[in-house]
Amino acid sequence: MMTKEELAALLTGRAIGQELTVEDEASAKLAGLVVVYGGHDWLVELRGAIHADVGDWPGGGFLLTQDGVWQDADECPAQCRHFQQAKDAARARGSVINPYISLEGYSWRYETGIPHATFELMEEGKPFCLGMVFALEDIGRPPA
């Protein structure tokens, strides 16, 4: 079974638009791994054990559970007490992913408390995105 570090090493250096093959995604899903990366369309892409496209904005953020992704824009607005409780709990467990643009030489990079490995995607031979790979089972665990 592939580890998050092995998958991140495999993805490092690939070009935007060629991030994952069908086989890579199937292997990630089988291993319980989630790959997170972004592109030019303001979408955060999650592939593998979670398959979702998250429309987000720089500095926004979204919550992860082992069942998938939850954003402010979902059915429960940000002011909703239930959403705020889930958000606070997820932040305490490090299960929020925050996308940022134009930082540290990347157009996209992500921060989270979820234990993860990183990989670098390229555009025209230059660093574009610092993506991440994490294990689905690590969502909700306290940060190390």
N, C-alpha and C positions, 0 to 999 in steps of 0.2 A: 504494500500500500504506500502511496506517495505521501511525503510529508510536506508541510507548508514551505519549508526551506527548499526542498527539491523542486517544487513547482515554481517558486519564485525564481530560482536559478535558471530554470528552463525558459521562463518568460522574459528574463532580462535581455535587453537589446533588440527586442522585436519592435516592429514599426506600428504606429497607430493604424488601425484598420486590419492588422494581422495579429492581434493580441493573442487569441486563443483559436486553436483548431477545434473541430468537432470532437476529436479524440481527447484533446486536452481537457475540454469541458466535461466530457464523460468521466475521465479519470478523476477530476476534481470532485465531481458529484459522488462517485463511488467511495472516495477517500474522506468524504464529509468536509471538504474544503470550499471556501468561498473566495473568489478572486474579485478585487475591487479596482476599477480604473475609470478614467474619464477620457472624453474626446472633445471635439469642437462643437458638439451640439448641446452643451450645458447639461448633459446627462451623466450621472454617476452610474456605471454599469456594474452589476453584481452577477457573477456567473459561477456555476458549480452547484453546490448544495442549496444555494439560494439563487434563483434566476429572476432578476428584476432590473428595470431601468428606473432610476430615481431622478426626476427633474428637480434640480437643486440650484442653489445660488452660492457663490463664494461666501464662506463664513456661516452658512446656514447650518445644516446638520440634520441627521435623521437617526431614528432609533432602530435598533435591531433586536429581534427576539429569535428564538430558534424556529419560529413559525414564519418569519419573514421580516419585512420592512414596514415601518410606520413613520409617516411624516406629519408635520403640522397641517398640511393641505388636505389630509385625509378627512373622512366624514366628521371627525370630532375636531373642531377648530382649536387653535392654540390656547384659547382662553378656557376651554373645557377642563373642568376639574379632573376628569379621568385621564385626559391626555397629560396634564401637568404632573399628576402623580406618577404616571408611567415614565415620563421624561426624567423626573427627579430620581426615580429608582434606577433607570437605565444609566444616568450619569454617574450615580454612586457605584454602579457595577462596571463602569467603563464601556458600556455597550452603545455608545453614540459614535457615529463617524462624522467628522467635520471636514468638508472639502474646502480647500483654499486654492486660489490661483495666484500665479506670478510670485511665488515665494521660493527662495533658495534655488533659483535657476530653472524651476519647473513651471509649466503652465498649470498643471494640476498636481496636488499632493494631498494626502489625507492624514488625519490624526485620530487616534482612538486609544482607549485603554485596553482593547482586546489584544491579547498576545498575537503578534503577527510577524511575517517576514515581508520585506519590501522587494520590489523589482522596478526596473527602469524601462519605460517605453520611449521610443525615439520617433522623431519627425525630421525627415530630411537630414539624418545623421546627427541631430542635436537632441539632447534630453528634452522630453515633453511632459511625461507623467511619471510620478513616483507612486506606483500602485502598491497594493498590499494583498497578501494571502493569509487567511486565518482559518482555524478549524471551527466548524459550526458548534461543536460542543463547548468551545471556549466563550461563547456569547453568554454574558451574565455572570461570569466568574469575576471575582475581584481582581483588579490589576495587580501585577506582580510588583 
